[in-house]
């Protein structure tokens, strides 16, 4: 069964455009660097509802199964991306379905 990994980011006020774009580029690259990623979408919210509660950016990774997700978490391509996000974010929410 697939696993959907949802990450929401509220950028820190100190995060500049360069940091934000570096995060976005590195997140996009994960689809090609980590085995078991079925799809990946990312970007700022475009919802007209305005219910983001201050979260500025998000990405959704669909894994082929739980093992692929579990392989991704400590993966050497994922760990530095998580660190970059942590440096640029005021808050992060992760939710897996």
NUDO-61487 format. One line per 5 residues: for each residue x, y, z of N, C-alpha, C. Coordinates in steps of 0.05 Angstrom, whole numbers, plus 5000, padded with zeros to 4 digits. Layout:
REM residues N
X/Y/Z/X/Y/Z/X/Y/Z; ...
***
This chain:
REM residues 97
5017/4976/5000/5000/5000/5000/5018/5025/5000; 5011/5045/4984/5027/5069/4983/5025/5085/5009; 5045/5102/5013/5045/5120/5036/5048/5148/5025; 5031/5166/5035/5032/5195/5027/5044/5210/5050; 5066/5224/5044/5082/5239/5064/5078/5268/5058
5065/5282/5077/5058/5310/5073/5074/5327/5092; 5087/5348/5081/5104/5366/5097/5095/5394/5092; 5089/5409/5113/5081/5437/5112/5102/5454/5126; 5110/5476/5114/5131/5493/5125/5121/5521/5128; 5126/5533/5152/5123/5561/5156/5151/5572/5156
5158/5588/5136/5185/5599/5134/5190/5618/5157; 5215/5617/5166/5224/5636/5186/5225/5664/5173; 5220/5685/5188/5222/5712/5177/5250/5718/5167; 5270/5703/5177/5298/5707/5169/5305/5692/5144; 5288/5674/5135/5294/5658/5111/5291/5675/5086
5313/5678/5072/5312/5695/5048/5304/5678/5023; 5300/5692/5001/5292/5678/4976/5311/5657/4967; 5337/5662/4971/5358/5642/4963/5354/5617/4979; 5351/5619/5006/5347/5595/5022/5321/5580/5014; 5300/5595/5010/5275/5582/5002/5277/5567/4976
5290/5579/4956/5293/5566/4930/5312/5542/4932; 5332/5544/4949/5350/5521/4952/5335/5497/4964; 5318/5503/4984/5301/5481/4995/5283/5470/4973; 5270/5487/4958/5252/5477/4937/5266/5460/4917; 5289/5469/4908/5305/5453/4888/5314/5426/4899
5323/5427/4924/5332/5402/4936/5309/5382/4941; 5285/5393/4948/5262/5376/4952/5254/5363/4925; 5253/5379/4904/5246/5369/4877/5265/5347/4869; 5290/5350/4875/5310/5330/4867/5306/5303/4880; 5294/5303/4904/5291/5277/4919/5277/5256/4902
5258/5264/4885/5243/5245/4869/5262/5228/4852; 5284/5239/4844/5302/5226/4826/5326/5213/4841; 5328/5219/4866/5351/5209/4881/5345/5187/4901; 5320/5184/4908/5312/5164/4928/5294/5143/4916; 5303/5119/4917/5287/5096/4906/5261/5093/4922
5240/5087/4908/5214/5082/4921/5195/5106/4921; 5205/5129/4911/5187/5153/4909/5171/5150/4883; 5145/5148/4886/5127/5145/4863/5120/5172/4851; 5118/5193/4868/5112/5220/4858/5119/5240/4879; 5124/5264/4870/5130/5286/4888/5119/5312/4876
5104/5327/4892/5095/5354/4884/5102/5373/4906; 5109/5398/4899/5116/5418/4919/5109/5445/4910; 5107/5464/4928/5102/5491/4921/5087/5506/4943; 5083/5532/4938/5067/5548/4957/5038/5541/4954; 5022/5547/4974/4994/5543/4973/4981/5561/4952
4962/5549/4937/4947/5565/4918/4917/5564/4925; 4911/5555/4949/4883/5552/4958/4870/5579/4961; 4845/5582/4950/4830/5607/4954/4817/5607/4982; 4818/5585/4997/4804/5584/5023/4819/5600/5045; 4845/5603/5042/4860/5619/5063/4862/5605/5089
4862/5579/5089/4863/5563/5114/4891/5552/5120; 4912/5564/5110/4939/5554/5113/4950/5558/5141; 4938/5575/5157/4947/5581/5185/4977/5589/5185; 4985/5604/5165/5012/5615/5165/5033/5597/5151; 5025/5573/5143/5043/5555/5129/5046/5566/5100
5071/5569/5092/5077/5582/5066/5083/5563/5044; 5092/5539/5050/5103/5520/5030/5097/5492/5039; 5094/5475/5019/5089/5447/5026/5098/5428/5004; 5102/5403/5011/5107/5383/4991/5094/5357/4999; 5088/5341/4979/5075/5315/4983/5092/5294/4968
5101/5274/4982/5116/5252/4970/5099/5227/4973; 5094/5214/4951/5080/5188/4951/5101/5166/4948; 5102/5148/4967/5121/5126/4966/5106/5101/4958; 5120/5082/4945/5108/5058/4936/5097/5041/4958; 5110/5043/4982/5101/5028/5005/5115/5039/5031
5108/5027/5053/5119/5036/5079/5150/5032/5080; 5159/5010/5069/5188/5005/5068/5203/5028/5054; 5192/5037/5031/5204/5059/5016/5205/5084/5033; 5183/5090/5047/5183/5114/5065/5204/5111/5087; 5205/5087/5099/5224/5082/5120/5253/5084/5111
5258/5077/5086/5284/5079/5073/5291/5108/5068; 5272/5124/5061/5275/5152/5055/5283/5169/5079; 5272/5163/5102/5276/5180/5126/5305/5183/5133; 5322/5162/5135/5350/5165/5141/5368/5167/5116; 5356/5168/5092/5371/5168/5067/5390/5192/5066
5415/5187/5056/5435/5208/5056/5428/5232/5037; 5409/5229/5020/5399/5252/5004/5377/5267/5018; 5362/5254/5035/5340/5266/5050/5350/5282/5074; 5368/5270/5089/5377/5282/5115/5386/5311/5112; 5403/5318/5092/5412/5346/5090/5389/5364/5081
5370/5354/5066/5346/5370/5059/5330/5377/5084; 5326/5357/5101/5312/5362/5126/5326/5383/5143; 5353/5382/5143/5369/5401/5158/5365/5429/5146; 5365/5431/5119/5361/5457/5106/5334/5469/5113; 5314/5451/5112/5287/5460/5119/5286/5470/5148
5298/5455/5166/5299/5463/5194/5312/5490/5198; 5333/5496/5182/5347/5522/5185/5330/5545/5174; 5313/5540/5155/5297/5561/5142/5269/5563/5153; 5260/5545/5169/5232/5544/5178/5229/5554/5206; 5206/5566/5211/5197/5573/5238/5182/5549/5249
5168/5534/5232/5152/5511/5241/5149/5492/5217; 5149/5466/5224/5145/5445/5204/5125/5425/5215; 5107/5416/5198/5088/5395/5205/5092/5373/5185; 5094/5348/5195/5096/5325/5178/5073/5306/5185; 5059/5296/5164/5036/5279/5168/5037/5258/5147
5037/5233/5155/5037/5211/5136/5010/5196/5136; 5001/5189/5113/4976/5175/5110/4982/5149/5095
***
